[in-house]
Structure formats: C-alpha cells, structure tokens
Amino acid sequence: MAALNRFAREGFGAPLRVIAADADVSAALIIKRYGTKEGLRAACDGVALEWIRAAKTRNIGVVAGGGLLPTLVGGDEYAPLVGYVMQSVIAGGSLGRSFVEHMIADAEGYLADAVAAGVIRPSRDERARARYLVTSSLGSFLLTMLLEPDTGGRSATDLPGLYRMLASEGTGPMLELYTEGLFTTRRILEDFLLHPGDAPGPADSADRVDTATAPHTDEGKDGEHTP
C-alpha cells in the first residue's frame, strides 16, 4: 500500500528510497522482493485491480439496499486507488492500456451481476456500455486532477480532497442522468439503431429540424397541397 499511495500522489517517477521510507523498509529489500521498480508497479497493478473488483462487487448490494449515496460521497478510502489509476493512464504505454482494459472487463462482469440483481437495466451491447462507463469516469477524474490547480488551489496530490470535490459536484447530476435519463424522446436512439454507422452531419440535422417543425400537409395526385 505504501508504494501504491506514493505512485498515486507523485506518479511512477517516485524514487524507490521515498517509497521505502514510506514503508519503513530499505530500498534494497524492495528490490529483493520485487526484482525491479517495474516489478513493484506490476504488484501494485494487481492490488489495485483486486481492490476495484472487491469494491464494485460489494457495492452491488449497497446499491440494492439504497446506500449508494454515502458510498460515493464518503469514499476517501477509494482516493488512492483512483489516483493510482489516473497515474497509470497518464503514463500510457502497454501497462496503462492493459490496466484500463482490465477495468473494462471487470466492469462488464459486475454490471452483469447488477443486471441480474435487478439494479440496472440490461444493455444492447454490454461490452460497449462497460467501456463507456469506465472511460467516462476515468476522464472525469483525470480532468479534475489536471485542472484543479487552476480552479481551486488545492494540490493535485490531495487525492482525498479531489475525490470529495468530484463526488460532491458530480454525484447529483450522475444519479439524475442514470435514473431519469436525458432525452425526452426515443427518436434519436431509434434513428441511430436504424443507421448506426451514419452519423448525421449539419445538413442532415437541419433537414430533420425543418421536417419536425414544418406543418403537416398531404400532397394530392395533381401536386396540390391540402391541409
């Protein structure tokens, strides 16, 4: 946990001697156990992924029991985990990509459990939904981390503070969107499902607006319009 917390705050450039000091051991002992700094990071990846799986599985029952809001808003315990994930994404490379793909695969699993528990609706494409939820959540926290020095003056290393701020600002809109939806009509979804590869351009959008707002008329056989 000492290494995961330090990586979450400072990124993967954090010196081994600092990590060793956090854990109250020697840097040599870390190398002896994990081989290299990359080996230590791989071990942290495993801890983080297991933490995510356990938390999400546990929270399915919390959601069903009506206790989601306290879990989301009061989740300081998740701050180091979220910070670690963000650092993995920022670092990029195969490890970062692999980490996100693991998160998506895990999300697909616990979303399926939530569907079975009657907490959420099934999706036409469970994998795509899991990917969207994971990447949008990661993107939201990542932007908060990167922009926070300009918006609130809080150090980006204050992960619990950042997590609380994001939860406070985002939980209400998120729950509203996921519970009540956004659009007032199914037409946009139905149009997309008919032509999923044809994203409408500006001209198409204008045509749809004109068609939707123009008064309805019937055209006779001789070309005359009748009300």
C-alpha positions as CSV (number, residue, x, y, z in Angstrom):
1,M,0.0,0.0,0.0
2,A,2.9,2.4,0.7
3,A,4.1,2.1,-2.9
4,L,0.5,2.4,-4.4
5,N,-0.2,5.5,-2.3
6,R,3.1,7.2,-3.3
7,F,2.6,6.3,-7.0
8,A,-0.9,7.7,-6.8
9,R,0.4,11.0,-5.5
10,E,3.5,11.5,-7.5
11,G,3.4,9.2,-10.4
12,F,5.7,6.3,-11.4
13,G,8.8,8.5,-11.2
14,A,8.6,8.5,-7.4
15,P,12.1,7.4,-6.1
16,L,12.4,3.9,-4.6
17,R,14.1,5.4,-1.5
18,V,11.0,7.6,-0.8
19,I,8.7,4.5,-1.2
20,A,11.0,2.6,1.1
21,A,10.8,5.3,3.7
22,D,7.0,5.3,3.4
23,A,7.0,1.6,4.1
24,D,9.7,1.9,6.8
25,V,12.0,-0.6,4.9
26,S,15.1,-0.3,2.8
27,A,15.2,0.2,-0.9
28,A,17.3,-3.0,-1.1
29,L,14.6,-5.0,0.5
30,I,12.1,-3.8,-2.1
31,I,14.4,-4.8,-4.9
32,K,15.0,-8.2,-3.3
33,R,11.3,-8.8,-3.1
34,Y,10.1,-7.4,-6.4
35,G,13.2,-7.5,-8.6
36,T,12.8,-4.1,-10.2
37,K,10.7,-1.0,-9.9
38,E,8.6,-2.3,-12.7
39,G,8.0,-5.5,-10.7
40,L,6.8,-3.3,-7.8
41,R,4.5,-1.5,-10.1
42,A,3.1,-4.7,-11.5
43,A,2.4,-5.9,-8.0
44,C,0.6,-2.6,-7.3
45,D,-1.4,-3.1,-10.5
46,G,-2.6,-6.4,-9.1
47,V,-3.5,-4.9,-5.8
48,A,-5.4,-2.1,-7.5
49,L,-7.4,-4.4,-9.8
50,E,-8.4,-6.6,-6.9
51,W,-9.4,-3.6,-4.9
52,I,-11.7,-2.4,-7.7
53,R,-13.3,-5.9,-8.2
54,A,-14.0,-6.2,-4.4
55,A,-15.3,-2.7,-4.1
56,K,-17.7,-2.9,-7.1
57,T,-18.9,-6.4,-6.1
58,R,-19.6,-5.2,-2.6
59,N,-21.3,-2.1,-3.7
60,I,-23.9,-4.0,-5.8
61,G,-25.5,-4.9,-2.5
62,V,-25.1,-1.4,-1.3
63,V,-27.0,-0.1,-4.3
64,A,-29.8,-2.6,-3.9
65,G,-30.1,-1.6,-0.3
66,G,-30.4,2.1,-1.0
67,G,-26.9,3.0,0.3
68,L,-25.2,4.2,-2.8
69,L,-25.0,7.9,-2.0
70,P,-23.0,7.6,1.3
71,T,-20.6,5.2,-0.5
72,L,-20.0,7.6,-3.4
73,V,-19.7,10.8,-1.4
74,G,-17.9,9.4,1.6
75,G,-15.3,7.3,-0.2
76,D,-11.9,8.7,0.9
77,E,-10.7,5.1,1.0
78,Y,-11.0,5.0,-2.8
79,A,-8.9,8.1,-3.4
80,P,-5.5,6.4,-3.6
81,L,-7.0,3.8,-5.9
82,V,-8.5,6.4,-8.2
83,G,-5.3,8.4,-8.1
84,Y,-3.2,5.3,-9.0
85,V,-5.5,4.5,-11.9
86,M,-5.1,8.1,-13.2
87,Q,-1.3,7.9,-13.0
88,S,-1.5,4.6,-15.0
89,V,-3.5,6.3,-17.7
90,I,-1.2,9.4,-17.8
91,A,1.9,7.2,-18.0
92,G,0.3,5.4,-21.0
93,G,2.1,2.5,-22.7
94,S,1.1,-1.1,-22.5
95,L,0.7,-1.1,-18.8
96,G,-1.7,1.8,-18.8
97,R,-3.7,0.3,-21.7
98,S,-3.8,-3.1,-20.1
99,F,-4.9,-1.6,-16.8
100,V,-7.9,0.2,-18.4
101,E,-8.8,-2.9,-20.4
102,H,-8.8,-5.0,-17.2
103,M,-11.1,-2.4,-15.6
104,I,-13.5,-2.6,-18.5
105,A,-13.6,-6.4,-18.4
106,D,-14.2,-6.3,-14.6
107,A,-16.9,-3.6,-15.1
108,E,-18.7,-5.8,-17.6
109,G,-18.7,-8.6,-15.0
110,Y,-20.1,-6.6,-12.1
111,L,-22.6,-4.8,-14.4
112,A,-23.9,-8.2,-15.4
113,D,-24.3,-9.0,-11.7
114,A,-26.2,-5.7,-11.2
115,V,-28.5,-6.6,-14.1
116,A,-29.1,-10.0,-12.6
117,A,-29.8,-8.3,-9.2
118,G,-32.4,-6.0,-10.8
119,V,-30.4,-2.9,-10.0
120,I,-29.7,-1.7,-13.6
121,R,-31.2,-2.3,-17.0
122,P,-29.6,-4.7,-19.5
123,S,-27.9,-3.2,-22.5
124,R,-28.0,-4.0,-26.2
125,D,-24.2,-4.1,-26.0
126,E,-22.9,-4.8,-22.5
127,R,-19.2,-4.6,-23.5
128,A,-19.7,-1.2,-25.1
129,R,-21.6,0.1,-22.1
130,A,-18.9,-1.0,-19.7
131,R,-16.2,0.6,-21.9
132,Y,-18.1,3.9,-22.0
133,L,-18.8,4.0,-18.2
134,V,-15.2,3.2,-17.3
135,T,-13.6,5.7,-19.8
136,S,-16.0,8.5,-19.0
137,S,-15.4,8.0,-15.2
138,L,-11.6,8.0,-15.7
139,G,-11.8,11.0,-17.9
140,S,-13.8,13.0,-15.4
141,F,-11.3,12.4,-12.6
142,L,-8.4,12.9,-14.8
143,L,-9.6,16.3,-15.9
144,T,-10.3,17.2,-12.2
145,M,-6.7,16.3,-11.4
146,L,-5.2,18.2,-14.3
147,L,-7.3,21.4,-13.9
148,E,-7.7,21.6,-10.2
149,P,-4.6,23.9,-9.6
150,D,-6.3,26.5,-11.7
151,T,-9.8,26.0,-10.3
152,G,-9.5,25.6,-6.6
153,G,-5.9,26.0,-5.5
154,R,-5.8,22.5,-4.0
155,S,-2.7,20.5,-4.6
156,A,-3.2,17.7,-7.1
157,T,-1.6,15.4,-4.6
158,D,-4.5,15.8,-2.2
159,L,-6.3,12.8,-3.6
160,P,-9.0,12.5,-0.9
161,G,-9.8,16.2,-1.3
162,L,-10.1,15.9,-5.1
163,Y,-12.2,12.8,-4.7
164,R,-14.6,14.5,-2.3
165,M,-14.8,17.5,-4.6
166,L,-15.6,15.4,-7.7
167,A,-18.1,13.3,-5.7
168,S,-19.8,16.4,-4.3
169,E,-20.1,18.1,-7.7
170,G,-20.8,15.0,-9.8
171,T,-23.0,12.6,-7.8
172,G,-26.2,14.5,-8.2
173,P,-26.0,15.0,-12.0
174,M,-24.8,11.4,-12.4
175,L,-27.7,9.9,-10.5
176,E,-30.2,12.1,-12.2
177,L,-28.8,11.2,-15.6
178,Y,-28.6,7.5,-14.9
179,T,-32.0,7.3,-13.2
180,E,-34.2,9.7,-15.1
181,G,-32.4,9.8,-18.5
182,L,-31.6,12.8,-20.7
183,F,-33.7,12.8,-23.8
184,T,-37.5,13.3,-23.8
185,T,-37.9,11.1,-26.8
186,R,-36.6,7.7,-28.1
187,R,-36.4,9.1,-31.6
188,I,-32.6,9.8,-31.6
189,L,-31.8,6.3,-30.3
190,E,-34.2,4.7,-32.8
191,D,-32.7,6.6,-35.7
192,F,-29.2,5.6,-34.6
193,L,-30.2,1.9,-34.3
194,L,-31.5,2.0,-37.8
195,H,-28.3,3.5,-39.2
196,P,-25.6,3.1,-36.6
197,G,-22.7,3.9,-39.0
198,D,-24.3,7.0,-40.4
199,A,-23.6,9.9,-38.1
200,P,-25.8,12.9,-39.2
201,G,-23.9,16.0,-40.4
202,P,-25.0,19.6,-40.0
203,A,-27.1,19.5,-43.2
204,D,-28.9,16.3,-42.0
205,S,-29.6,17.9,-38.7
206,A,-31.1,21.0,-40.3
207,D,-33.3,18.9,-42.5
208,R,-34.5,17.0,-39.5
209,V,-35.4,20.2,-37.7
210,D,-37.2,21.6,-40.8
211,T,-39.1,18.4,-41.1
212,A,-40.0,18.2,-37.5
213,T,-41.2,21.8,-37.2
214,A,-42.9,22.2,-40.6
215,P,-46.8,22.0,-40.6
216,H,-48.0,18.6,-41.8
217,T,-49.7,18.6,-45.3
218,D,-50.8,15.9,-47.7
219,E,-50.0,16.2,-51.4
220,G,-52.7,15.3,-53.8
221,K,-52.2,13.4,-57.1
222,D,-52.1,16.7,-59.1
223,G,-49.4,18.1,-56.9
224,E,-51.7,20.4,-54.9
225,H,-51.2,20.5,-51.1
226,T,-54.2,20.0,-48.9
227,P,-54.3,20.5,-45.2
